[in-house]
């Protein structure tokens, strides 16, 4: 951990995990049936992507630093906006759909969410390459922290979901859109 102590890496891991944590809460809110296996899959996807993306960024190195720092917030914003709008649209059309299909667990959607919430980790990997830091311990810590927070987030969302019942898809969609705007605004105001 050449240039960064363990406390700094843990804090970095918590910071990077916040988007995944928020989205995990949203998924917990919107899943009609939420079992331990669903929480594990969500946590696993987010944890693995948060660990893989810094490695990919590290490998990419400085050649992509300016491009990634410019485009990553826009990509994350567009992905979260699209999924959020889809959730809101579906909330108004639920009565026309099979109730068994509403609020289902989707690997495709989870994959997109994992990418959207881990793009900032890609940029962190580029920073590690620039600082000539070893990447292996930080990505392990980042992945574990994201896994744990995402797992907890699903259950927080599931507990809160009963408070909102019929409006849950709208709330979930608005949360995702809000996270997307937050990512974009942080980039634009930096």
The 8 nearest C-alpha neighbors of each residue, nearest first, counted from 0:
[[1, 3, 2, 133, 4, 132, 136, 5],
 [0, 2, 132, 3, 133, 4, 131, 130],
 [3, 1, 0, 132, 4, 130, 131, 133],
 [2, 4, 0, 1, 7, 5, 8, 132],
 [5, 3, 7, 6, 0, 8, 2, 1],
 [4, 6, 8, 7, 9, 3, 0, 137],
 [7, 5, 9, 8, 4, 10, 3, 11],
 [8, 6, 10, 4, 5, 9, 11, 3],
 [7, 9, 11, 5, 6, 10, 137, 12],
 [10, 8, 12, 6, 11, 7, 5, 13],
 [11, 9, 13, 7, 12, 8, 14, 6],
 [10, 12, 8, 14, 9, 13, 7, 15],
 [13, 11, 141, 9, 15, 10, 14, 8],
 [14, 12, 16, 10, 11, 15, 9, 17],
 [15, 13, 11, 12, 16, 17, 10, 18],
 [14, 16, 12, 13, 17, 11, 120, 18],
 [17, 15, 145, 13, 19, 14, 18, 20],
 [18, 16, 20, 19, 14, 15, 21, 13],
 [17, 19, 21, 20, 116, 16, 22, 15],
 [18, 20, 22, 16, 17, 21, 116, 23],
 [19, 21, 149, 17, 23, 18, 152, 22],
 [22, 20, 18, 24, 23, 19, 17, 25],
 [21, 23, 25, 19, 24, 20, 26, 18],
 [24, 22, 153, 152, 26, 20, 25, 149],
 [23, 25, 156, 152, 153, 27, 21, 22],
 [26, 24, 22, 28, 171, 23, 27, 156],
 [25, 27, 23, 29, 28, 24, 30, 22],
 [28, 26, 153, 156, 157, 24, 25, 30],
 [29, 27, 156, 160, 157, 25, 26, 30],
 [28, 30, 26, 102, 27, 167, 168, 31],
 [31, 29, 102, 32, 27, 33, 103, 26],
 [32, 30, 102, 29, 33, 103, 101, 28],
 [33, 31, 30, 34, 103, 102, 104, 37],
 [34, 32, 30, 37, 31, 35, 27, 38],
 [33, 35, 37, 36, 32, 38, 39, 30],
 [34, 36, 38, 37, 39, 33, 40, 150],
 [35, 37, 39, 34, 38, 40, 33, 41],
 [38, 36, 40, 34, 39, 35, 33, 41],
 [37, 39, 35, 41, 150, 36, 40, 153],
 [38, 40, 36, 42, 37, 41, 43, 35],
 [41, 39, 43, 37, 42, 38, 44, 36],
 [40, 42, 38, 44, 43, 39, 37, 45],
 [41, 43, 146, 149, 150, 39, 45, 40],
 [42, 44, 40, 46, 41, 45, 39, 47],
 [45, 43, 41, 47, 46, 42, 40, 48],
 [44, 46, 113, 48, 42, 43, 47, 49],
 [47, 45, 146, 142, 145, 43, 49, 44],
 [48, 46, 50, 44, 49, 45, 43, 142],
 [47, 49, 51, 45, 50, 46, 52, 44],
 [48, 50, 46, 117, 47, 142, 52, 51],
 [51, 49, 142, 138, 47, 48, 52, 141],
 [52, 50, 48, 54, 53, 49, 47, 55],
 [51, 53, 121, 55, 54, 120, 49, 50],
 [124, 54, 52, 121, 56, 120, 55, 51],
 [55, 53, 57, 51, 52, 56, 124, 58],
 [56, 54, 52, 58, 57, 53, 59, 51],
 [57, 55, 124, 121, 125, 53, 59, 54],
 [56, 58, 124, 125, 128, 54, 60, 55],
 [59, 57, 55, 60, 56, 54, 128, 125],
 [60, 58, 56, 57, 55, 63, 62, 61],
 [61, 59, 125, 57, 58, 128, 62, 56],
 [60, 62, 64, 63, 129, 125, 59, 128],
 [63, 61, 60, 64, 59, 65, 66, 125],
 [62, 64, 66, 61, 65, 67, 59, 60],
 [63, 65, 61, 67, 66, 62, 68, 125],
 [66, 64, 68, 67, 63, 69, 62, 61],
 [67, 65, 69, 63, 68, 64, 70, 71],
 [68, 66, 70, 71, 69, 64, 65, 63],
 [67, 69, 65, 66, 71, 70, 64, 122],
 [68, 70, 66, 67, 71, 65, 72, 73],
 [69, 71, 67, 73, 72, 68, 66, 74],
 [72, 70, 74, 67, 73, 68, 118, 69],
 [73, 71, 75, 183, 74, 70, 182, 76],
 [74, 72, 76, 70, 71, 75, 77, 183],
 [73, 75, 71, 77, 76, 72, 78, 70],
 [76, 74, 115, 72, 78, 73, 77, 79],
 [75, 77, 179, 73, 79, 74, 78, 80],
 [78, 76, 80, 74, 79, 75, 81, 73],
 [77, 79, 81, 75, 80, 76, 115, 74],
 [78, 80, 82, 76, 179, 81, 77, 175],
 [81, 79, 176, 77, 83, 78, 82, 76],
 [82, 80, 78, 84, 79, 83, 77, 85],
 [81, 83, 85, 79, 84, 80, 86, 78],
 [172, 82, 84, 80, 86, 175, 85, 176],
 [85, 83, 87, 81, 86, 82, 80, 88],
 [84, 86, 82, 88, 83, 87, 89, 81],
 [87, 85, 172, 89, 83, 84, 88, 168],
 [86, 88, 169, 84, 90, 172, 89, 85],
 [89, 87, 85, 90, 86, 91, 84, 92],
 [88, 90, 92, 86, 91, 87, 93, 85],
 [91, 89, 87, 168, 93, 88, 92, 169],
 [92, 90, 89, 88, 93, 87, 94, 169],
 [91, 93, 89, 90, 94, 95, 88, 96],
 [94, 92, 96, 95, 90, 91, 89, 101],
 [93, 95, 96, 92, 91, 98, 97, 90],
 [96, 94, 93, 92, 97, 98, 91, 89],
 [97, 95, 93, 94, 98, 92, 100, 101],
 [96, 98, 99, 100, 95, 101, 93, 94],
 [99, 97, 101, 100, 96, 93, 94, 102],
 [98, 100, 97, 101, 103, 102, 96, 31],
 [99, 101, 98, 97, 103, 102, 96, 104],
 [102, 100, 98, 103, 99, 93, 97, 31],
 [101, 103, 30, 31, 29, 100, 104, 32],
 [104, 102, 101, 100, 30, 105, 31, 32],
 [103, 105, 30, 102, 106, 37, 109, 32],
 [106, 104, 108, 107, 109, 103, 110, 102],
 [105, 107, 109, 108, 110, 104, 111, 40],
 [108, 106, 110, 105, 109, 111, 112, 104],
 [107, 109, 111, 105, 110, 106, 112, 82],
 [110, 108, 106, 112, 107, 111, 113, 105],
 [109, 111, 113, 107, 108, 112, 106, 114],
 [112, 110, 108, 114, 113, 109, 115, 107],
 [113, 111, 115, 109, 114, 110, 116, 108],
 [114, 112, 110, 45, 116, 111, 115, 109],
 [113, 115, 111, 117, 112, 116, 118, 110],
 [116, 114, 75, 112, 113, 117, 118, 78],
 [115, 117, 113, 114, 19, 18, 118, 112],
 [116, 118, 120, 49, 114, 119, 115, 113],
 [119, 117, 121, 120, 115, 116, 71, 114],
 [118, 120, 122, 121, 117, 123, 71, 15],
 [119, 121, 123, 53, 117, 118, 122, 52],
 [122, 120, 53, 52, 56, 124, 118, 119],
 [121, 123, 125, 119, 124, 120, 56, 68],
 [124, 122, 120, 126, 125, 121, 53, 127],
 [53, 125, 123, 56, 57, 127, 121, 126],
 [124, 126, 56, 57, 60, 122, 128, 123],
 [127, 125, 123, 129, 124, 128, 130, 122],
 [126, 128, 124, 130, 132, 125, 129, 131],
 [129, 127, 131, 57, 125, 60, 126, 130],
 [128, 130, 126, 131, 127, 125, 61, 60],
 [129, 131, 127, 132, 128, 126, 2, 125],
 [132, 130, 128, 129, 127, 133, 1, 126],
 [133, 131, 127, 130, 1, 134, 128, 2],
 [132, 134, 135, 0, 131, 1, 136, 127],
 [133, 135, 137, 136, 132, 138, 54, 127],
 [136, 134, 138, 137, 133, 139, 54, 0],
 [135, 137, 139, 138, 134, 140, 0, 133],
 [136, 138, 140, 139, 135, 134, 141, 8],
 [139, 137, 50, 141, 135, 140, 136, 142],
 [138, 140, 136, 142, 137, 141, 143, 135],
 [139, 141, 137, 143, 138, 142, 144, 136],
 [142, 140, 12, 138, 144, 139, 143, 137],
 [143, 141, 46, 50, 145, 139, 140, 49],
 [144, 142, 146, 140, 145, 141, 139, 147],
 [143, 145, 147, 141, 146, 142, 140, 12],
 [144, 146, 16, 46, 142, 148, 143, 147],
 [147, 145, 46, 42, 143, 149, 144, 148],
 [146, 148, 150, 144, 149, 145, 143, 151],
 [149, 147, 151, 145, 150, 20, 146, 152],
 [150, 148, 20, 42, 152, 146, 23, 151],
 [151, 149, 42, 147, 38, 152, 148, 153],
 [150, 152, 148, 154, 149, 153, 147, 155],
 [153, 151, 24, 149, 23, 155, 154, 20],
 [154, 152, 27, 24, 23, 156, 150, 155],
 [153, 155, 157, 156, 151, 152, 27, 158],
 [154, 156, 152, 158, 157, 153, 24, 159],
 [157, 155, 24, 27, 28, 159, 153, 154],
 [156, 158, 27, 154, 28, 160, 159, 155],
 [159, 157, 155, 156, 160, 154, 161, 28],
 [158, 160, 156, 157, 162, 161, 155, 28],
 [161, 159, 28, 157, 162, 158, 163, 156],
 [160, 162, 164, 163, 159, 158, 157, 28],
 [161, 163, 160, 159, 164, 158, 167, 165],
 [162, 164, 161, 160, 167, 166, 165, 159],
 [165, 163, 161, 167, 166, 162, 160, 28],
 [166, 164, 167, 163, 168, 90, 169, 161],
 [167, 165, 169, 168, 164, 163, 170, 90],
 [166, 168, 170, 169, 164, 165, 163, 29],
 [169, 167, 171, 90, 170, 86, 166, 87],
 [170, 168, 87, 172, 166, 167, 171, 90],
 [169, 171, 167, 173, 168, 172, 174, 166],
 [172, 170, 168, 174, 25, 169, 173, 167],
 [83, 171, 173, 86, 169, 175, 87, 174],
 [172, 174, 176, 170, 175, 171, 177, 169],
 [175, 173, 177, 171, 172, 176, 170, 178],
 [176, 174, 178, 172, 83, 177, 173, 79],
 [175, 177, 80, 179, 173, 83, 178, 174],
 [178, 176, 174, 180, 175, 179, 173, 181],
 [177, 179, 181, 175, 176, 180, 174, 182],
 [178, 180, 76, 176, 182, 177, 79, 181],
 [181, 179, 183, 177, 182, 178, 184, 176],
 [182, 180, 178, 184, 179, 183, 185, 177],
 [181, 183, 179, 185, 180, 184, 72, 178],
 [182, 184, 180, 186, 72, 181, 185, 76],
 [185, 183, 187, 181, 186, 182, 188, 180],
 [186, 184, 182, 188, 183, 187, 189, 181],
 [187, 185, 183, 184, 189, 188, 182, 72],
 [186, 188, 184, 185, 189, 183, 182, 72],
 [187, 189, 185, 186, 184, 183, 182, 181],
 [188, 186, 187, 185, 184, 183, 182, 68]]
